[in-house]
Amino acid sequence: MAAVKLENWVERIRDPKIECMSSDEMAALQSRRLVDVVNRVYNNVDFYHKKMKDLGVEPGDIKGIEDIGKLPFTTKEDLRDNYPFGLLAIPKKDVVRVQGTSGTTGKLTLASYSQKDVDVWGECVARCLTMAGLTDEDIIHVCYGYGLFTGGMGLDYGAKALGATAIPMSAGNTKRQMMCMEDFGSTAFACTPSYALHLAESLEEAGVVDRLKLKAGIHGAEPWTVEMRKKIESILNINCFDIYGLCEISGPGVAQDCIHHAGLHINVDYFYPEVLNPSTYEACADGETGELVFTTLAKEAMPLLRYRTKDLTSIDHSTCACGRTTPRISKFTGRTDDMKVIRGVNVFPTQVETALLGMGGAVAPHYLMIVDREDNLDVLTVMVEVDESMFSDEIRKLDALKNKIGAVLKQALGVSARVKLVEPKTIQRSEGKAVRVIDNRNLQ
């Protein structure tokens, strides 16, 4: 099936006064909010008071958004060190909910929300849903997990703010998801892109795609490629959108692409973005890849100054074809902590995905990278699912495909990889964030 044609869609902007604001007007709004948030954290959060004192910075030194570079950075380690409520800027009794993500240390990365924070979160997600062409007449099937993970609640709040119907399916039980999607007449669904692909393939296999009313998919929480978006769109005959957020900042709704898919529009009246060289911390020019850093401009419960996301992207401040003037970030090339250095070469899972999806139908977009160390040398093995019919072919044909994949990966990655061909559905599917890399070097 071909994806829904762009000309069939009506461009909608939820809040033109904000989303189409001039750069000077936006800078003035951001400046007022930055001055306020700096005063609040300096006077109410011991961590930031000390950080600013150590840098010799006082609230009076921050007169506008142009002074943001004077402020200290915040890292995920800072959040863990201040777990659970050390970064609160409001009394604990005014916290109406917490959200969190698990970490390698066993401690959560916890974020607290006031009622205003929850309302802003819902508004930002509603703007994103509007970018996807959705209205109060839509039925949004939410198969992100509900709980401490922000995905389910974020889309639920956004649907409510938009006036749409939310179907709170949560994650898991694909057969039940498929049944309810058809029975309830869902017009959009939201989940991780890896699960979206699995769900799309399951719907196609069941022969029910033509009976669905789906027109849009809202996907995020993990890096994914344009090739994967087109794959999901081609199966379900819908338009898919990349929604971005992180628990520490607000959850989903920080940014999303519009129907032109020319980058993710950031809700910059609430979240001020910087794209910085991760080594020098200098600002990157438009189009130059660097680390994304956010300052929350209106968060009450747990404001963050210059939070280092570790996400790698570029930014574009030009006006989009949709009319929005909000800056756009490109799809992420990966994360600084997702990157694997293999024999001195920086390798990202998204590079593997792009290479495999560019090879056509014989190779499925399901893969697993395994990194080992043998005789003090890094060895990369890539498990790749291939069409079941391939295993009935002669061994020489399988060998030829394996060699072809190996050559494509070496050109894409700059490092050779062992290729292991496996049958369909051999690689475990994830209902949450997909596991793309196993690094055994950490265990040796």
PAGU-540711 format. One line per 3 residues: their letters; for each residue x, y negated, z negated of C-alpha. Coordinates in nm, 2 decimals. Layout:
REM residues N
a	X/Y/Z  ... .
REM end
This chain:
REM residues 444
maa	0.00/0.00/0.00  0.11/-0.36/0.06  0.12/-0.60/-0.23 .
vkl	-0.15/-0.86/-0.26  -0.08/-1.15/-0.02  0.02/-1.48/-0.18 .
enw	-0.23/-1.68/0.03  -0.51/-1.49/-0.14  -0.42/-1.65/-0.47 .
ver	-0.53/-1.99/-0.60  -0.26/-2.19/-0.78  -0.37/-2.28/-1.13 .
ird	-0.19/-2.50/-1.39  -0.33/-2.48/-1.74  -0.18/-2.80/-1.88 .
pki	-0.08/-3.04/-1.59  0.00/-3.32/-1.84  0.28/-3.11/-1.99 .
ecm	0.37/-2.86/-1.71  0.40/-3.14/-1.45  0.55/-3.41/-1.67 .
ssd	0.83/-3.62/-1.54  1.18/-3.55/-1.67  1.20/-3.88/-1.85 .
ema	0.87/-3.82/-2.03  0.97/-3.47/-2.12  1.30/-3.58/-2.25 .
alq	1.13/-3.84/-2.47  0.89/-3.57/-2.61  1.18/-3.33/-2.67 .
srr	1.38/-3.60/-2.84  1.10/-3.69/-3.09  1.05/-3.32/-3.17 .
lvd	1.43/-3.25/-3.20  1.48/-3.54/-3.45  1.19/-3.41/-3.66 .
vvn	1.31/-3.04/-3.66  1.67/-3.14/-3.75  1.54/-3.34/-4.04 .
rvy	1.32/-3.05/-4.16  1.59/-2.78/-4.15  1.86/-3.01/-4.30 .
nnv	1.63/-3.08/-4.60  1.46/-2.75/-4.64  1.69/-2.47/-4.52 .
dfy	2.02/-2.43/-4.72  2.18/-2.23/-4.43  2.14/-2.53/-4.19 .
hkk	2.22/-2.79/-4.45  2.56/-2.61/-4.51  2.62/-2.55/-4.13 .
mkd	2.57/-2.92/-4.05  2.77/-3.04/-4.34  3.06/-2.81/-4.23 .
lgv	3.05/-2.98/-3.89  3.03/-3.32/-4.04  2.68/-3.38/-3.88 .
epg	2.39/-3.55/-4.06  2.03/-3.59/-3.93  2.09/-3.95/-3.85 .
dik	2.35/-3.85/-3.59  2.08/-3.68/-3.38  1.90/-3.96/-3.20 .
gie	1.77/-3.76/-2.90  1.79/-3.45/-2.70  2.12/-3.57/-2.55 .
dig	2.28/-3.51/-2.90  2.19/-3.14/-2.91  2.55/-3.04/-2.85 .
klp	2.64/-3.17/-3.19  2.43/-2.91/-3.37  2.55/-2.57/-3.49 .
ftt	2.47/-2.24/-3.31  2.26/-1.97/-3.47  2.32/-1.60/-3.40 .
ked	2.13/-1.28/-3.47  2.39/-1.20/-3.74  2.28/-1.52/-3.92 .
lrd	1.92/-1.40/-3.92  2.03/-1.06/-4.06  2.25/-1.23/-4.33 .
nyp	1.94/-1.44/-4.43  1.70/-1.15/-4.42  1.41/-1.16/-4.50 .
fgl	1.31/-1.52/-4.58  1.63/-1.72/-4.62  1.56/-1.94/-4.31 .
lai	1.21/-2.05/-4.41  1.15/-2.42/-4.37  0.80/-2.40/-4.54 .
pkk	0.68/-2.25/-4.87  0.64/-1.87/-4.84  0.27/-1.90/-4.92 .
dvv	0.22/-2.09/-4.59  0.35/-1.80/-4.39  0.06/-1.62/-4.22 .
rvq	0.24/-1.34/-4.05  0.59/-1.20/-3.98  0.72/-1.02/-3.67 .
gts	1.04/-0.83/-3.63  1.27/-0.62/-3.42  1.48/-0.33/-3.54 .
gtt	1.86/-0.36/-3.54  2.16/-0.13/-3.53  2.23/-0.21/-3.90 .
gkl	1.89/-0.07/-4.01  1.78/-0.42/-4.11  1.51/-0.60/-3.92 .
tla	1.55/-0.92/-3.74  1.26/-1.09/-3.90  1.07/-1.40/-3.79 .
sys	0.80/-1.59/-3.99  0.51/-1.78/-3.85  0.28/-2.05/-3.98 .
qkd	-0.08/-2.07/-3.85  0.04/-2.35/-3.62  0.32/-2.13/-3.49 .
vdv	0.06/-1.86/-3.41  -0.16/-2.11/-3.23  0.14/-2.25/-3.02 .
wge	0.24/-1.89/-2.94  -0.11/-1.81/-2.81  -0.11/-2.14/-2.60 .
cva	0.23/-2.06/-2.44  0.12/-1.70/-2.35  -0.21/-1.85/-2.21 .
rcl	0.00/-2.08/-1.98  0.19/-1.77/-1.86  -0.13/-1.58/-1.79 .
tma	-0.26/-1.88/-1.59  0.06/-1.87/-1.39  -0.04/-1.52/-1.29 .
glt	-0.37/-1.64/-1.16  -0.57/-1.52/-1.46  -0.87/-1.69/-1.61 .
ded	-1.13/-1.65/-1.89  -1.31/-1.40/-1.66  -1.03/-1.15/-1.66 .
iih	-0.99/-0.83/-1.86  -0.63/-0.78/-1.98  -0.52/-0.43/-2.06 .
vcy	-0.24/-0.46/-2.32  -0.02/-0.16/-2.35  0.26/-0.32/-2.53 .
gyg	0.30/-0.19/-2.88  0.11/-0.36/-3.16  0.29/-0.41/-3.49 .
lft	0.61/-0.58/-3.58  0.72/-0.59/-3.21  0.58/-0.91/-3.07 .
ggm	0.46/-0.77/-2.73  0.11/-0.65/-2.82  0.02/-0.94/-3.05 .
gld	0.16/-1.20/-2.82  -0.05/-1.09/-2.52  -0.35/-1.05/-2.75 .
yga	-0.31/-1.41/-2.88  -0.26/-1.54/-2.52  -0.57/-1.36/-2.39 .
kal	-0.77/-1.51/-2.68  -0.64/-1.86/-2.61  -0.73/-1.82/-2.24 .
gat	-1.08/-1.69/-2.32  -1.01/-1.36/-2.14  -1.10/-1.02/-2.27 .
aip	-0.81/-0.83/-2.44  -0.81/-0.45/-2.44  -0.57/-0.37/-2.73 .
msa	-0.45/-0.03/-2.61  -0.10/-0.04/-2.76  0.16/0.20/-2.62 .
gnt	0.14/0.57/-2.55  -0.10/0.83/-2.43  -0.08/0.75/-2.06 .
krq	-0.39/0.96/-1.97  -0.60/0.76/-2.21  -0.45/0.44/-2.07 .
mmc	-0.55/0.54/-1.72  -0.90/0.64/-1.82  -0.97/0.31/-2.00 .
med	-0.81/0.10/-1.73  -1.06/0.24/-1.48  -1.36/0.26/-1.72 .
fgs	-1.33/-0.10/-1.86  -1.25/-0.25/-1.52  -0.92/-0.40/-1.63 .
taf	-0.80/-0.68/-1.39  -0.45/-0.71/-1.54  -0.22/-0.50/-1.75 .
act	0.08/-0.59/-1.97  0.37/-0.36/-2.07  0.74/-0.31/-2.02 .
psy	0.84/-0.29/-1.65  0.98/0.07/-1.70  0.65/0.18/-1.84 .
alh	0.46/-0.01/-1.57  0.64/0.19/-1.31  0.57/0.52/-1.49 .
lae	0.20/0.42/-1.53  0.18/0.32/-1.16  0.33/0.65/-1.05 .
sle	0.08/0.84/-1.28  -0.21/0.65/-1.14  -0.10/0.72/-0.78 .
eag	-0.05/1.09/-0.86  -0.40/1.10/-1.01  -0.54/0.94/-0.69 .
vvd	-0.73/0.67/-0.88  -0.55/0.35/-0.76  -0.82/0.26/-0.51 .
rlk	-1.08/0.27/-0.79  -0.90/0.02/-1.01  -0.98/-0.36/-1.02 .
lka	-0.62/-0.45/-1.11  -0.47/-0.77/-0.95  -0.18/-0.86/-1.18 .
gih	0.08/-0.70/-1.40  0.26/-0.89/-1.68  0.59/-0.73/-1.77 .
gae	0.89/-0.81/-1.98  1.10/-0.71/-2.29  1.37/-0.56/-2.08 .
pwt	1.58/-0.67/-1.77  1.43/-0.56/-1.44  1.50/-0.62/-1.08 .
vem	1.31/-0.77/-0.79  1.32/-0.43/-0.63  1.14/-0.27/-0.92 .
rkk	0.88/-0.55/-0.91  0.81/-0.47/-0.54  0.80/-0.10/-0.61 .
ies	0.52/-0.14/-0.88  0.34/-0.39/-0.65  0.35/-0.16/-0.35 .
iln	0.20/0.13/-0.55  -0.08/-0.06/-0.72  -0.15/-0.34/-0.46 .
inc	-0.11/-0.61/-0.72  0.12/-0.90/-0.80  0.36/-0.85/-1.09 .
fdi	0.51/-1.13/-1.31  0.81/-1.14/-1.54  0.72/-1.27/-1.89 .
ygl	1.00/-1.36/-2.13  1.03/-1.41/-2.49  1.20/-1.30/-2.80 .
cei	1.08/-1.25/-3.16  1.32/-1.49/-3.31  1.20/-1.78/-3.09 .
sgp	0.83/-1.70/-3.05  0.77/-1.36/-2.88  0.65/-1.34/-2.52 .
gva	0.54/-1.67/-2.37  0.87/-1.86/-2.38  0.88/-1.84/-2.00 .
qdc	0.73/-1.67/-1.70  0.74/-1.68/-1.32  0.45/-1.83/-1.12 .
ihh	0.31/-1.68/-0.80  0.61/-1.81/-0.60  0.85/-1.59/-0.80 .
agl	1.12/-1.86/-0.78  1.23/-1.83/-1.14  1.07/-1.82/-1.48 .
hin	0.91/-2.15/-1.60  1.01/-2.24/-1.95  0.76/-2.40/-2.19 .
vdy	1.02/-2.67/-2.26  0.80/-2.89/-2.47  0.84/-2.62/-2.74 .
fyp	1.16/-2.44/-2.65  1.47/-2.64/-2.54  1.70/-2.43/-2.31 .
evl	2.07/-2.46/-2.26  2.27/-2.23/-2.03  2.63/-2.23/-2.15 .
nps	2.95/-2.06/-2.06  2.97/-1.79/-2.33  3.35/-1.85/-2.36 .
tye	3.38/-2.23/-2.37  3.02/-2.32/-2.47  3.02/-2.58/-2.20 .
aca	2.69/-2.64/-2.01  2.66/-2.46/-1.68  2.55/-2.64/-1.37 .
dge	2.22/-2.54/-1.21  2.26/-2.21/-1.04  2.56/-2.10/-1.25 .
tge	2.53/-1.80/-1.47  2.58/-1.83/-1.84  2.43/-1.74/-2.18 .
lvf	2.08/-1.87/-2.26  2.05/-2.07/-2.58  1.73/-2.20/-2.73 .
ttl	1.63/-2.46/-2.99  1.27/-2.44/-3.12  1.12/-2.79/-3.11 .
ake	0.80/-2.75/-3.29  0.82/-2.43/-3.49  0.72/-2.48/-3.86 .
amp	0.80/-2.16/-4.05  1.14/-2.07/-3.91  1.29/-2.32/-3.67 .
llr	1.61/-2.22/-3.51  1.89/-2.45/-3.38  2.08/-2.34/-3.07 .
yrt	2.00/-1.97/-3.10  2.23/-1.76/-2.88  2.01/-1.51/-2.71 .
kdl	2.29/-1.32/-2.54  2.07/-1.31/-2.22  2.26/-1.40/-1.90 .
tsi	2.08/-1.62/-1.65  2.10/-1.95/-1.46  1.87/-2.25/-1.46 .
dhs	1.71/-2.47/-1.20  1.57/-2.81/-1.28  1.41/-2.88/-0.94 .
tca	1.03/-2.91/-0.90  0.87/-2.57/-0.81  0.65/-2.52/-0.51 .
cgr	0.36/-2.47/-0.75  0.40/-2.83/-0.87  0.54/-2.76/-1.21 .
ttp	0.84/-2.97/-1.32  0.94/-2.74/-1.60  1.29/-2.59/-1.55 .
ris	1.31/-2.23/-1.43  1.55/-1.96/-1.53  1.65/-1.68/-1.29 .
kft	1.58/-1.32/-1.36  1.84/-1.19/-1.61  2.15/-1.02/-1.48 .
grt	2.17/-0.85/-1.82  2.27/-0.93/-2.18  2.62/-0.99/-2.31 .
ddm	2.56/-0.69/-2.54  2.42/-0.47/-2.26  2.73/-0.52/-2.05 .
kvi	2.97/-0.23/-2.05  3.33/-0.27/-1.97  3.44/0.04/-1.78 .
rgv	3.80/0.06/-1.68  3.82/-0.32/-1.71  3.51/-0.39/-1.49 .
nvf	3.19/-0.55/-1.63  2.90/-0.32/-1.55  2.53/-0.40/-1.61 .
ptq	2.24/-0.15/-1.58  2.05/-0.38/-1.35  2.33/-0.34/-1.09 .
vet	2.26/0.03/-1.08  1.89/-0.02/-1.05  1.93/-0.26/-0.76 .
all	2.16/-0.03/-0.58  1.94/0.28/-0.62  1.62/0.10/-0.52 .
gmg	1.79/-0.03/-0.21  1.85/0.33/-0.08  1.49/0.41/0.01 .
gav	1.24/0.69/-0.07  1.48/0.99/-0.14  1.60/0.82/-0.46 .
aph	1.37/0.74/-0.75  1.42/0.42/-0.96  1.48/0.63/-1.27 .
ylm	1.83/0.66/-1.39  2.06/0.70/-1.69  2.41/0.58/-1.73 .
ivd	2.64/0.79/-1.95  2.98/0.66/-2.05  3.25/0.89/-2.19 .
red	3.62/0.87/-2.25  3.83/1.16/-2.11  4.21/1.16/-2.15 .
nld	4.19/0.80/-2.26  4.01/0.70/-1.94  3.66/0.57/-1.92 .
vlt	3.42/0.79/-1.71  3.08/0.68/-1.59  2.82/0.94/-1.50 .
vmv	2.49/0.82/-1.34  2.20/1.06/-1.36  1.96/0.99/-1.07 .
evd	1.62/1.14/-1.00  1.56/1.24/-0.64  1.25/1.37/-0.45 .
esm	1.16/1.73/-0.54  1.18/1.83/-0.17  1.55/1.75/-0.17 .
fsd	1.62/2.06/-0.40  1.49/2.29/-0.13  1.74/2.16/0.12 .
eir	2.08/2.31/0.19  2.36/2.24/-0.06  2.55/2.04/0.19 .
kld	2.25/1.79/0.22  2.25/1.75/-0.15  2.62/1.69/-0.15 .
alk	2.58/1.44/0.13  2.32/1.25/-0.07  2.53/1.26/-0.39 .
nki	2.83/1.12/-0.20  2.62/0.85/-0.04  2.49/0.74/-0.38 .
gav	2.84/0.74/-0.52  2.96/0.52/-0.24  2.67/0.28/-0.29 .
lkq	2.73/0.26/-0.66  3.10/0.20/-0.62  3.04/-0.09/-0.38 .
alg	2.78/-0.24/-0.62  2.97/-0.19/-0.95  3.33/-0.21/-0.84 .
vsa	3.41/0.11/-1.02  3.35/0.48/-0.92  3.09/0.69/-1.09 .
rvk	3.01/1.06/-1.11  2.66/1.12/-0.97  2.43/1.39/-1.11 .
lve	2.11/1.45/-0.91  1.82/1.57/-1.12  1.46/1.66/-1.04 .
pkt	1.16/1.42/-1.08  1.06/1.34/-1.44  1.38/1.49/-1.58 .
iqr	1.49/1.16/-1.73  1.28/1.08/-2.03  1.02/0.80/-1.98 .
seg	0.98/0.53/-2.24  0.66/0.37/-2.35  0.86/0.08/-2.50 .
kav	1.20/-0.05/-2.39  1.37/0.20/-2.16  1.70/0.36/-2.26 .
rvi	1.93/0.30/-1.96  2.28/0.36/-2.11  2.43/0.61/-2.35 .
dnr	2.79/0.51/-2.45  2.96/0.81/-2.61  3.28/0.62/-2.65 .
nlq	3.14/0.48/-2.97  3.11/0.83/-3.11  3.46/0.95/-3.02 .
REM end
